Amino acid sequence: MDPEVAAILNGERFAEEVDVCIVGGGPAGLSAAIRIRQLAAKEGKDIRVFLVEKGSEIGSHTLSGAVLEPRALDELIPDWKEKGAPLNTPATKDKMYLLTENFSIPLPHPPQMSNEGNYIVSLSKFVRWLGEQAEEAGVEVYPSFAASEVLYNDDGSVAGIATNDVGIGRNGLPKDSFERGMEIRAKVTLFAEGCHGSLSKKVINKFDLRKDSQPQTYGLGLKEVWEIDPAKHEPGLVLHSIGWPMKFDTYGGAFMYHLEDNLCAIGYVVALDYENPTLSPYKEFQRYKHHPLIKHYLEGGKVLSYGARALNEGGYQSIPKLSFPGGALIGCSAGFLNVPKIKGTHTAMKSGMLAAEAAYESIVTKGETGPLSLTNYEEAFKKSWVHDELYEVRNVRPSFHSALGMWGGMAWAGLDTMFLKGRYPLTLNHPKPDHATLKPLSAVTPIEYPKPDGVISFDLLESVSRTGTGHVEDQPIHLRLQRGPTDQLEVNYKVYGGPEQKFCPAGVYEYLDDAEKPGQKKFQINASNCIHCKTCDIKDPSQNIDWTVPEGGGGPKYSNT
């Protein structure tokens, strides 16, 4: 590289010195930021809290079902109703079904899934409101700032983060618009990136935070928001189902939540430990909507938006060590989703609050300086209701790994949640990471999917157009092949049939005929389609795809998800 160009790319970065840096503007990160400022205000102290979010605005990368349990919100902002929190639809009716191809069989509602006192929400709207509360509390909130690098001190402790450079062309050279990223150096850095965050995975590996935990397992959640016929709208309805269209050996399920204003959130979750490489989570979702029970609600309506995001399913036994020198993991960066309850916002928020209290105690109460190890956060978690809630249901998700699949899992889940309530003396295991579960293409029966009808089900790229996704086109591809394309071509395509084409819910990956090498394939990455779900980084059987952040502000622009 030309020395002058190298000097530009490696020029000095502007640095901010703060007390606490928070990476990610979701429920956990914002709750942590608010709680720190609340404690400071109560004692008349000043503590600088700096929060960066890669989305173009707070909430634009947030997607969930979602039914919100307000337990943590009640603790954090007791007067949330007076402050206008967008919790407008109380959950009033729970339904649970086992689906066959043509029939729906009502099931007893598991106690863990009772939604009395909960609210059906758009989580992106709720997070946007939380962002407003954080700014009012004095938090410095910076959307469109993508944290791309963990900074370390000489002793190996975390010193903060750096945001990525902008204005670099796809060729790796600076454009006229080039600007160096900035460094945010902090006494404590809280990673709140959500499931499988790009920096969180780095600190997990560097500090070996998973050495005493089981592998994290994941699901891919896909969601649409519909405006449905007012005659079919049932505000407060919470409907869940299992079974068709997937087979008994694949873990997953579906939801339909009726919000206000004739809006209906409908979604499907597929566990990423599935074995058949021809399975397409997106096409399973589209097929599901044609079930008579579901199609009835959607006919006469129109789809407004679409999105997808990976989620943690490992539960209690997959939670890594939470703290390390200079920082901690909070929210879905650690993995606090309660799978049987199908909720994680309340636990994510509470984890952020616990970390905030630990950070405040260390920085202000004890007056500690330099990079801090929040062992007090670990201790507080073990004494919290989050710990007790997750411990009680720890064996539900792994029970679906048996040879009986869905049937065995359902039987155990009923026994465990209704009678044992977590008192079984053993903790069940997750057998292997999700990327290691696929069978060779030659060992499975390919799944045939019907064509979308354009009314109830849709072509993938039509759905992607409803995410508002956009990236600067002339920038380095943020989906990086660590060892080049050989693994994809020689292993993923030849052995598994190119599963990236199936599991990506945004049409990012393709195997195309190589015009320069007749009879061979080339691996194409359509990075501008990426909706930041992280599935590729998780499920790639070669573990060659490394999801990194693009320029800040890129990605989906969710508004009512």
Secondary structure, DSSP 4 states (H G I P E B T S, - for coil): --HHHHHHHTPPPPEEEEEEEEE--SHHHHHHHHHHHHHHHHHT----EEEEESSSSTTTT-----EE-THHHHHH-TTTTTTT-S--EE--EEEEEEE-SS-EEE-PPPGGG--TT-EE--HHHHHHHHHHHHHHTT-EEEET--EEEEEE-TTS-EEEEEEPPEEE-TTS-EEEEEE---EEEEEEEEE---TT-TTHHHHHHHTTTTTTSPPP-EEEEEEEEEE--GGG--TTEEEEEEETTS-TTS-EEEEEEE-STTEEEEEEEEETT---TT--HHHHHHHHTTSHHHHHHHTT-EEEEEEEEEEE---GGG----EETTEEE-GGGT---BTTTTB-HHHHHHHHHHHHHHHHIIIIIS---SS---HHHHHHHHTSHHHHHHHHTTTTGGGGGSTTHHHHHHHHHHHIIIIITT--SS-PPP-S-GGG-PPPGGGSPPPP-PPP-SSSS--HHHHHGGGT-B--SSS--SEEETT-SHHIIIIIIHHHS-THHHH-TT--EEEEE-TTSTT-EEEEE-GGG-----HHHHH-TT--EEE---STT-B---S--
